[in-house]
Amino acid sequence: MTSTEIQQVSELIAFHPPIAIGCVCIFMYIRSRFLQSKSQEVVLTKKIST
């Protein structure tokens, strides 16, 4: 490998963690919204059945 190729690979490796962290944050946000909507459905179902 040339020094240019090594530099490009190191830049790609350094760029990857922020993208992974961003994807995890987006996933956790979507998951929390999904769980929040499910918990509201459960509360509404309990209110209707009582």
N, C-alpha and C positions, 0 to 999 in steps of 0.2 A: 504494500500500500504506500502511496505517496503521502507526503505531509498534508497536502490539500484534502485528500480523501479522509485521512484521520481527523482533520479539523471538521469536516462536514459531518462525520459520524458522531463526533463528540458534541457538536451543536444539536444534532437530532436527539441524542440521548438527553441533553440538558433541556430541550424543549418539551419532551414527553411528560414529565411529572406534572407541570401545571395543567396540561390537557386532561390527564387522568383525574386530578383533583377536581377540576371543573365538571367532568362527567359524573363523578361521584356526588358532587353537590346538586347537580340537576336531577340525578336519580333520586336522591334523598328528598328533594323538594316534591317531586312527582309522587313518591311513595307516601309522604306525609299528607298530601292533598287527598290521595286515594283513601288512606286510613281515616282521615277526618270525615270524608263523605260516607264511608261505611259505618262509622260510629254514630253519625247523625241518623242514618237509616235504622239502626238498631234502636236508638232512643225513640224515634217516631213509631216504630213497630210496637215497642213496649207501651207507649202512651195509647195507641189505638186499641191494643188488646185488653187494656185494663179498664 
